[in-house]
């Protein structure tokens, strides 16, 4: 691989092999730099024991001459990035795209995924809508954690698969839900490692029960929830799909199937404690039906 950068004595850098299992895919990360290794260890549930089979392989390290970082997947061209924030962003972006390729049978939604009473609930919305902050708050109210930004749904079983990486916040959470001392702070974001979350991390897929389409309204004095028709919910699912073209009907059939099989709500968020209570009471009513 062309990404191995020799040190000033011309010697190859020492590599530390880390392994990540996500969506049934095993990823080897060959890491040659301490800060990059610390960042990855804080963001993923990694292991060191080599698996029998590896589907994706990355090399990550630091260019000694320029103090920049690099990332390379397999024999693909090396990507050079300026700092740790960009390194993590590029790695997660590339990994997400590759997972969509090697697990094309899954319908990927831009959504946080939570567990309640053995079922999965998706918070669906574009970036910047408060998914991660709402997820962080709900974890303090008895919800389990699957993901804060990626909801892969198996269209055959209608199960949601976990993607347990660090919960990422763009700003410090409100006082009611403070970040733990173990939080990893970069120049742009806060990363709460999976093993420090206030509730359990789901290890396997769970049946999808409902979707909440988030809408943040700074003018809202209290949160509101509204049941959606299957037609509107299907359109919203399709709009938030990441890999629709990998599925029949350019993804529209999958969106309709997900919306038809699940309860779908529009959730206008307000202050987090009230929003959490509304979500919880809505789910409890749904379970009681």
KETOR-704651 format. One record per atom (N, C-alpha, C): x negated, y, z; residue in one letter. Coordinates in steps of 0.001 Angstrom, whole numbers, padded with zeros to 6 digits, always signed. Atoms other than C-alpha are relative to their C-alpha. Example, Ala and Ser with C-alpha at 12.3 -4.5 7.8 and 13.67 -1.06 7.14 Angstrom:
2
-000890-001190+000000A;-012300-004500+007800A;-000900+001200+000000A;+000820-001190-000060S;-013670-001060+007140S;+000770+001090+000730S;
This chain:
289
-000833-001197+000000X;+000000+000000+000000X;-000872+001253+000000X;+000802-001204+000136X;-001264+003461-000822X;+000085+000924+001208X;-000232-000933-001094X;-000074+004996+002457X;-001025-000097+001107X;+000956+000125-001070X;-002910+003758+004650X;-001088+001047-000165X;+000953-001099+000086X;-005045+006812+005381X;-001205-000296+000874X;+001170+000282-000829X;-008630+006183+006558X;-000316+001152+000935X;+000401-001065-000911X;-009987+008093+009507X;-001300+000622-000484X;+001178-000751+000450X;-013049+010325+009377X;-001202-000897-000234X;+001109+000921+000216X;-015358+007286+009495X;+000276-000962-001150X;-000324+000853+001124X;-013614+005689+006538X;+000599-001326+000387X;-000563+001258-000453X;-012064+002937+008655X;+001524+000042-000092X;-001461+000075+000070X;-008488+001759+008201X;+000591+000195+001385X;-000608-000225-001304X;-006218+002933+011028X;+000659-001260+000536X;-000646+001142-000631X;-004867+000418+013520X;+001515+000122-000133X;-001442-000009+000202X;-001262-000551+012803X;+000706-000720+001134X;-000818+000597-001044X;+001420-001351+015351X;+001312-000403-000643X;-001213+000484+000648X;+004217-003531+013973X;+001168+000034+000970X;-001239-000063-000753X;+007689-002732+015273X;+001114-000539-000887X;-001063+000627+000769X;+010878-004513+014233X;+001356+000505+000463X;-001341-000507-000239X;+014428-003253+013960X;+000992-000900-000713X;-001065+000792+000601X;+017539-005346+013364X;+001258+000844-000037X;-001185-000829+000156X;+020497-003424+011973X;+000837-000535-001157X;-000931+000531+001001X;+023565-004692+010058X;-000478-001341-000550X;+000507+001287+000431X;+021954-008124+009921X;-001234+000080-000860X;+001200-000230+000814X;+018934-006639+008133X;-001190+000239+000930X;+001195-000163-000820X;+015464-006940+009658X;-000978+000937-000692X;+000890-001035+000526X;+013146-003964+009178X;-001306-000043+000779X;+001313-000121-000630X;+009415-003953+009842X;-000493+001425-000183X;+000559-001346+000052X;+007924-000563+010691X;-001456-000104+000440X;+001435+000051-000299X;+004131-000492+010510X;-000432+001420+000334X;+000206-001356-000502X;+003269+002507+012624X;-001446+000164+000466X;+001415-000176-000305X;-000252+003899+012929X;-000277+001224+000883X;+000219-001257-000721X;+000298+007027+015058X;+000873+000055+001247X;-000659+000068-001291X;+001233+007450+018724X;+001272+000801+000113X;-001187-000844-000113X;+003702+010335+018453X;+001143-000551-000857X;-001022+000594+000861X;+005538+008721+015559X;+000568-001255+000651X;-000451+001213-000682X;+005688+005457+017500X;+000915+000350+001173X;-000827-000424-001140X;+007085+007252+020561X;+001370+000469-000483X;-001258-000496+000552X;+009732+008948+018421X;+000892-001157-000438X;-000786+001132+000483X;+010853+005691+016798X;+000486-000870+001152X;-000375+000824-001142X;+010860+003797+020100X;+001145+000629+000783X;-001075-000688-000708X;+013101+006438+021653X;+001298-000005-000795X;-001188-000124+000842X;+015511+006394+018708X;+000630-001324-000404X;-000542+001290+000418X;+015974+002681+018059X;-000306-001068+001042X;+000244+001163-000851X;+016256-000582+019949X;-000963-000919-000750X;+001034+000714+000737X;+012971-001960+018631X;-000513-001197+000792X;+000650+001149-000632X;+011198-005213+019331X;-001346-000226-000679X;+001336+000265+000543X;+007663-006491+018776X;-000142-001429-000537X;+000118+001380+000458X;+008302-010194+018167X;+000316-000080-001490X;-000253+000065+001453X;+007953-010876+014426X;+001127-000969-000322X;-001093+000888+000410X;+011100-012326+012823X;-000468-000958-001084X;+000343+000945+001058X;+011172-015167+010330X;+000028+000651-001372X;-000177-000609+001319X;+012229-012899+007481X;+000156+001505+000160X;-000092-001459-000002X;+011830-009166+006776X;+000564+000447-001339X;-000627-000468+001232X;+014069-007417+004237X;-000500+001372-000430X;+000519-001323+000315X;+012719-003868+004443X;-001272+000245+000796X;+001257-000282-000705X;+009255-002625+005330X;-000406+001448-000245X;+000451-001385+000049X;+008003+000861+006109X;-001396+000106+000616X;+001242-000410-000647X;+004614+002335+006884X;+000151+001474+000356X;-000135-001371-000491X;+004620+005508+008973X;-001277+000377+000722X;+001226-000431-000654X;+001627+007506+010083X;-000246+001482-000160X;+000382-001409+000030X;-000229+010774+010166X;-001224+000185-000881X;+001149-000344+000831X;-002547+012318+007606X;-000973+000831+000833X;+000928-000643-000925X;-005593+013224+009649X;-000527+001327-000535X;+000596-001210+000556X;-006896+015836+007257X;+000925+001204+000104X;-000934-001127+000051X;-003723+017947+007130X;+000945+000069+001191X;-000900+000096-001153X;-001907+016919+010350X;+001460-000147-000400X;-001359+000312+000424X;+001160+016087+008285X;+000260-001488+000235X;-000381+001403-000158X;+003056+012816+008548X;+000400-000569-001353X;-000418+000633+001239X;+003835+010283+005846X;+000919-001173+000292X;-000961+001091-000071X;+006484+007671+005197X;-000018-000726-001327X;-000029+000783+001227X;+006438+004838+002695X;+000807-001270+000211X;-000764+001239-000029X;+008948+002072+002021X;-000492-000904-001112X;+000481+000958+000984X;+007515-000987+000314X;-001066+000601-000883X;+000963-000555+000959X;+005666+000048-002835X;+000477+001324-000590X;-000514-001277+000490X;+007678+003248-003283X;-001027+001113+000241X;+000937-001108-000208X;+005843+006602-003521X;+000003+000483+001446X;+000145-000527-001357X;+004571+008081-000282X;+000702+001344+000108X;-000635-001285-000280X;+006639+010915+001195X;-000770+000673+001125X;+000715-000765-001011X;+004746+013579+003106X;+000938+001024+000618X;-000890-000917-000709X;+006560+015603+005759X;-000815+000827+000982X;+000768-000965-000787X;+005532+018551+007895X;-000036-000316+001482X;-000040+000190-001442X;+006621+017488+011383X;+000868-001172+000391X;-000719+001150-000520X;+008348+014981+013620X;+001486+000030-000343X;-001419-000096+000334X;+011869+016310+012972X;+000256-000500-001412X;-000182+000380+001400X;+011486+015899+009238X;-000322-001472-000209X;+000346+001413+000111X;+009832+012499+009660X;+001183-000873+000398X;-001138+000792-000455X;+012766+011134+011646X;+001170+000142-000961X;-001098-000222+000940X;+015297+012708+009272X;-000214-000806-001275X;+000282+000708+001258X;+013606+011248+006190X;+000073-001509+000189X;-000056+001435-000250X;+013241+007806+007766X;+001447-000473+000104X;-001392+000415-000163X;+016897+007617+008822X;+000779+000153-001307X;-000665-000184+001282X;+018049+008997+005474X;-000328-001147-000945X;+000412+001069+000910X;+016036+006438+003524X;+000551-001341+000467X;-000511+001260-000535X;+017042+003579+005828X;+001498-000125-000253X;-001439+000034+000233X;+020732+004501+005541X;+000314-000310-001465X;-000214+000259+001419X;+020521+004553+001739X;-000340-001437-000369X;+000380+001380+000296X;+018733+001206+001630X;+000990-000992+000592X;-000999+000882-000598X;+021239-000370+004002X;+001264-000043-000858X;-001154-000016+000903X;+023998+000735+001647X;-000253-000868-001234X;+000337+000828+001164X;+022152-001077-001137X;+000006-001482+000361X;+000132+001421-000338X;+021341-004351+000661X;+001240-000543+000698X;-001263+000426-000617X;+024700-004444+002481X;+001167+000694-000721X;-000976-000714+000835X;+026842-003165-000396X;+001424-000458+000245X;-001353+000470-000270X;+029804-005272+000732X;+000667+000793+001128X;-000552-000824-001071X;+030229-002897+003688X;+000420+001359-000553X;-000513-001312+000397X;+032238+000299+003273X;-000504+001001+001039X;+000663-000901-000935X;+030103+003026+004847X;+000768+001316+000113X;-000679-001265-000271X;+031920+005940+006456X;-000894+000914+000823X;+000695-000992-000822X;+030455+009152+007828X;+000825+000171+001269X;-000843+000057-001190X;+031788+008458+011288X;-000795-000494+001197X;+000457+000595-001248X;+030922+007857+014900X;+000907-001181+000301X;-000777+001203-000300X;+032061+004458+016182X;-000103-000309+001489X;-000082+000254-001430X;+033204+003693+019718X;+000799-001275+000256X;-000724+001212-000381X;+034508+000633+021551X;+000906+000284+001181X;-000938-000073-001120X;+037568+000430+023792X;+000788-001296+000032X;-000729+001257-000182X;+038990-002851+025122X;-000243-000976-001142X;+000363+000983+001005X;+037132-004887+022525X;+000325+000362-001428X;-000291-000434+001356X;+038191-002846+019494X;-000776+001275-000342X;+000789-001139+000467X;+036495-000183+017398X;+000901+001161-000392X;-000703-001233+000337X;+037628+003412+016991X;-001004+000941-000669X;+000895-000850+000773X;+036108+005753+014404X;+000387+001463+000148X;-000156-001454+000044X;+035639+009506+014717X;-000585+000448-001325X;+000418-000242+001383X;+035482+010548+011069X;-000031+001492-000277X;+000118-001422+000339X;+034213+013936+009903X;-001350+000254-000644X;+001299-000379+000557X;+031448+015650+007919X;-000948+000463+001113X;+000983-000503-000962X;+028260+016810+009639X;+000415+001369+000517X;-000305-001290-000591X;+028671+019706+012011X;+001396+000123+000559X;-001381-000042-000487X;+032197+018758+013094X;+000125-000388+001466X;-000038+000337-001421X;+031243+017684+016614X;+000148-001477+000304X;-000129+001440-000247X;+031249+013878+016195X;-000899-000469+001139X;+000956+000501-000984X;+028125+013288+018250X;+000278+000559+001393X;-000292-000592-001306X;+029040+015716+021026X;+001252-000625+000597X;-001213+000654-000481X;+032537+014225+021287X;-000290-001442+000410X;+000401+001361-000346X;+031023+010741+021268X;-000716-000030+001341X;+000747-000066-001250X;+028612+011682+024058X;+000948+000189+001184X;-000962-000221-001077X;+031511+012937+026162X;+000838-001251+000255X;-000855+001176-000160X;+033690+009864+025512X;-000737-001166+000654X;+000770+001066-000652X;+030874+007571+026657X;+000065+000114+001519X;-000166-000202-001438X;+031439+009063+030129X;+001406-000355+000469X;-001392+000323-000336X;+035087+007967+030014X;+000326-001466-000295X;-000243+001431+000131X;+034643+004217+029622X;-000112-000575-001394X;+000153+000503+001367X;+034053+003958+025872X;-001387-000610-000182X;+001274+000575+000392X;+031308+001724+024485X;-000521+000662-001264X;+000675-000705+001091X;+028842+002822+021822X;-000361-000956-001129X;+000470+000701+001195X;+028402+001548+018276X;-000907+000890-000837X;+000794-000928+000803X;+027088+004630+016454X;+000535+001405+000189X;-000483-001382-000077X;+027277+008406+016409X;+000136+000649-001377X;-000110-000641+001317X;+027205+008945+012637X;+000260-000947-001156X;-000149+000948+001096X;+027602+005747+010627X;+000984-001089+000408X;-001000+001019-000278X;+030674+003505+010543X;+000128-000974-001150X;-000100+000988+001082X;+030128+000454+008293X;+001163-000962+000259X;-001189+000839-000145X;+033447-001384+007776X;-000063-001144-001008X;-000088+001172+000883X;+033645-004921+006374X;+001424-000056-000536X;-001332-000046+000587X;+036570-004775+003955X;+000705-001356+000022X;-000623+001328-000066X;+037149-008539+004231X;+000570-000268+001390X;-000431+000283-001376X;+037420-008703+008026X;+000557+001235+000703X;-000362-001275-000621X;+038124-005000+008757X;-000630+000140+001383X;+000794-000178-001206X;+035441-005092+011423X;-001016+001115-000229X;+000997-001067+000039X;+033120-002193+012238X;-001299-000542+000583X;+001300+000478-000453X;+029429-003029+012555X;-000738+001106+000755X;+000742-001020-000759X;+027217-001263+015108X;-001255+000450-000724X;+001270-000561+000472X;+024305+000973+014157X;-000605+000755+001186X;+000372-000589-001297X;+022811+001565+017617X;-001346+000717+000007X;+001188-000825-000139X;+020291+004329+017286X;+000292+001089+001036X;-000183-001051-000992X;+019785+007313+019571X;+001137+000928-000392X;-001049-000977+000240X;+022716+009650+019926X;-000670+001363-000153X;+000701-001237+000351X;+021617+012906+018305X;+000918+001204+000173X;-000754-001231-000230X;+022820+016324+019463X;-000787+001183-000552X;+000662-001190+000540X;+022089+019627+017771X;-000215+001067+001063X;+000135-000962-001091X;+022447+021554+021032X;+000250-000726+001309X;-000212+000617-001310X;+022505+020825+024740X;+001490-000176+000263X;-001421+000227-000262X;+025823+019284+025816X;+000485+000883+001138X;-000535-000832-001082X;+028164+021163+028173X;-000308-000597+001378X;+000382+000396-001361X;+027629+020995+031926X;+000752-001233+000483X;-000781+001163-000443X;+030385+018399+032360X;-000636-001317-000419X;+000631+001216+000515X;+028293+015887+030382X;-001481+000271-000277X;+001402-000381+000212X;+024604+016754+030931X;-000816-001117-000639X;+000912+000974+000613X;+021861+015055+028955X;-000861-000637+001080X;+000857+000656-000996X;+019758+012499+030882X;-001421+000538-000059X;+001389-000481-000039X;+016196+013247+031892X;-000838-000669-001078X;+000775+000723+001013X;+015013+010685+029319X;+000204+000540-001404X;-000275-000522+001326X;+016287+012794+026425X;-001293+000419-000687X;+001158-000391+000804X;+013735+013303+023656X;+000361+001267-000764X;-000302-001282+000631X;+013659+016914+022493X;-001013+000270-001108X;+000841-000474+001092X;+012336+017919+019106X;+000316+001480-000212X;-000230-001429+000206X;+012284+021422+017691X;+001414+000308-000449X;-001343-000233+000529X;+015756+020984+016169X;+001099-000736+000751X;-001053+000870-000513X;+017614+018210+017983X;-000389-000652+001322X;+000182+000784-001209X;+018064+016221+021176X;+000411-001435-000306X;-000254+001409+000281X;+017887+012431+021010X;+000111-000752+001317X;-000240+000749-001229X;+019399+010321+023782X;-000172-001479-000322X;+000281+001391+000361X;+017882+006802+023611X;+001161-000930+000333X;-001131+000906-000225X;+020383+003929+023353X;+000019-000626+001385X;+000024+000668-001306X;+019188+002330+026591X;+000208+000956+001170X;-000291-000956-001071X;+019911+005521+028568X;+001436+000517-000072X;-001381-000445+000130X;+023531+005959+027442X;+000806-000424+001223X;-000763+000298-001212X;+026145+005991+030222X;+000945-001186-000111X;-000860+001163+000158X;+028001+002967+028806X;-000713-001031-000859X;+000649+001095+000707X;+027249-000307+027074X;-000117+000290-001496X;+000203-000071+001451X;+025930-000560+023523X;+000494-001307-000600X;-000571+001204+000606X;+027944-002994+021415X;-001020-000677-000896X;+001001+000749+000749X;+025838-005747+019891X;+000541-000588-001297X;-000559+000642+001179X;+028239-007154+017316X;+001182+000758-000560X;-001130-000688+000633X;+031058-006141+014963X;+001278-000153+000809X;-001271-000014-000725X;+034482-005265+016388X;+001129+000341-000959X;-001134-000310+000886X;+037944-005132+014781X;+000371+001475+000071X;-000364-001414+000070X;+038918-001654+013634X;+001452+000182+000429X;-001346-000245-000505X;+041933-000310+015518X;+000568+001327-000486X;-000530-001322+000353X;+042195+003388+014649X;-001121+000917-000458X;+000915-001047+000439X;+040554+006372+013006X;+000534+001344+000467X;-000314-001377-000353X;+040494+009916+014332X;-000809+000907-000920X;+000672-000932+000898X;+039692+012570+011722X;-000162+001322+000755X;+000278-001150-000854X;+038008+015344+013679X;+000082+001312-000753X;-000006-001374+000499X;+038625+019005+013097X;-000279+000917+001179X;+000351-000919-001077X;+036902+021559+015278X;+000613+001362-000271X;-000629-001305+000127X;+038868+024753+015854X;-000370+000843+001211X;+000392-000824-001149X;+037211+027399+018050X;+001160+000787+000600X;-001146-000758-000506X;+040587+029140+018369X;+000956-000862+000825X;-000943+000883-000680X;+042347+026073+019808X;-000174+000092+001512X;+000048-000073-001458X;+043216+026488+023480X;+000080-001378+000636X;-000100+001368-000490X;+043928+022776+023876X;-000081-000948-001186X;+000110+000946+001120X;+043267+019663+021782X;+001373-000468-000459X;-001256+000491+000574X;+045963+018286+019499X;-000271-001251-000819X;+000108+001208+000808X;+046524+014895+017903X;+001282-000165-000802X;-001138+000116+000909X;+048788+014240+014924X;-000137-001283-000802X;+000018+001236+000783X;+049670+010905+013308X;+000036+000339-001485X;+000087-000261+001432X;+048795+010841+009607X;+000723-001074-000793X;-000565+000978+000921X;+050617+009185+006755X;-001128-000829-000601X;+001009+000864+000596X;+048813+006318+005066X;-000619+000648-001236X;+000518-000653+001205X;+048456+008382+001882X;-001053+001040+000366X;+000966-001021-000397X;+046764+011304+003621X;-001217-000620+000649X;+001125+000660-000655X;+044636+008997+005750X;-000916-000661-001030X;+000812+000624+001040X;+043501+007073+002654X;-000854+001011-000737X;+000766-001055+000669X;+042455+010304+000969X;-001144+000479+000876X;+001054-000454-000924X;+040501+011340+004069X;-001101-001050+000140X;+001012+001058-000041X;+038773+007952+004275X;-000878+000076-001240X;+000746-000047+001256X;+037769+008194+000623X;-000953+001199-000032X;+000835-001204-000016X;+036427+011750+001102X;-001238-000177+000860X;+001109+000186-000921X;+034165+010576+003945X;-000779-001292-000246X;+000737+001218+000340X;+032889+007416+002219X;-001381+000352-000541X;+001372-000236+000457X;+029145+007200+001578X;-000358-000832-001223X;+000333+000868+001146X;+029076+004339-000937X;+001244-000481-000729X;-001247+000461+000623X;+032487+004291-002667X;-000210-000719-001319X;+000183+000593+001327X;+031080+003370-006090X;-000452-001452+000062X;+000401+001399-000141X;+029826+000053-004701X;+001200-000929+000116X;-001201+000788-000257X;+033435-001106-004314X;+000995+000129-001150X;-000991-000043+001090X;+036345-001901-006668X;+000819+001288+000025X;-000784-001222+000101X;+038334+001026-007958X;-000749+001222+000441X;+000872-001104-000408X;+035365+003309-007230X;+000207+000381+001465X;-000120-000218-001437X;+036064+002915-003530X;+001382+000370+000477X;-001331-000432-000414X;+039670+004055-003548X;+000798-001155+000595X;-000715+001159-000531X;+041014+000542-002980X;-000419-000274+001443X;+000485+000221-001358X;+038825+000154+000090X;+000525+001037+000968X;-000513-001064-000857X;+039907+003511+001466X;+001456-000247+000361X;-001419+000282-000235X;+043571+002563+001081X;+000153-001187+000949X;-000085+001176-000865X;+042972-000821+002735X;-000301+000365+001452X;+000360-000404-001351X;+041275+000758+005754X;+001119+000835+000618X;-001046-000875-000528X;+043962+003422+006137X;+001291-000763+000265X;-001237+000758-000161X;+046808+000932+005720X;-000050-000924+001211X;+000126+000980-001079X;+045461-001516+008289X;-000224+000635+001366X;+000376-000651-001253X;+044653+001084+010971X;+000942+001149+000324X;-000682-001227-000413X;+046366+003784+012978X;-000917+001172-000309X;+000825-001127+000425X;+045149+007161+011703X;+000566+001298+000569X;-000408-001230-000660X;+045224+010510+013478X;-000898+001156-000441X;+000782-001230+000100X;+044112+014074+012925X;-000202+000521+001417X;+000320-000453-001353X;+042340+015267+016070X;-000642+001379-000072X;+000565-001336-000124X;+041812+018975+016653X;-000597+000109+001392X;+000684+000015-001285X;+039222+019249+019401X;-000011+001389+000633X;+000146-001247-000763X;+038967+021871+022110X;-001052-000277+001073X;+000998+000304-001031X;+037160+021676+025465X;-000109-001519+000141X;+000263+001429+000064X;+035583+018251+025813X;+000782-000831+001017X;-000770+000839-000923X;+037230+016971+029023X;+001442-000198-000450X;-001380+000125+000471X;+040697+017715+027633X;+000074-000860-001256X;+000030+000811+001220X;+039779+016209+024260X;-000155-001473+000336X;+000217+001399-000390X;+038534+013030+025926X;+001262-000600+000611X;-001231+000505-000612X;+041700+012677+027984X;+001075-000245-001058X;-000993+000173+001062X;+043834+013137+024864X;-000307-001237-000833X;+000383+001182+000773X;+041897+010516+022899X;+000315-001265+000789X;-000236+001181-000832X;+042085+008076+025780X;+001493-000299+000147X;-001434+000224-000159X;+045821+008564+026326X;+000643-000438-001323X;-000521+000418+001311X;+046482+008239+022570X;-000286-001470-000246X;+000357+001408+000188X;+044640+004922+022464X;+000806-000887+000943X;-000768+000798-000953X;+046395+003671+025590X;+001446-000169-000471X;-001357+000115+000542X;+049789+004430+024010X;+000014-000940-001198X;+000086+000863+001173X;+048669+002714+020833X;-000103-001469+000404X;+000162+001375-000471X;+047600-000403+022718X;+001297-000520+000597X;-001243+000415-000632X;+050906-000449+024561X;+001167-000224-000937X;-001107+000148+000958X;+053002-000443+021399X;+000204-001457-000413X;
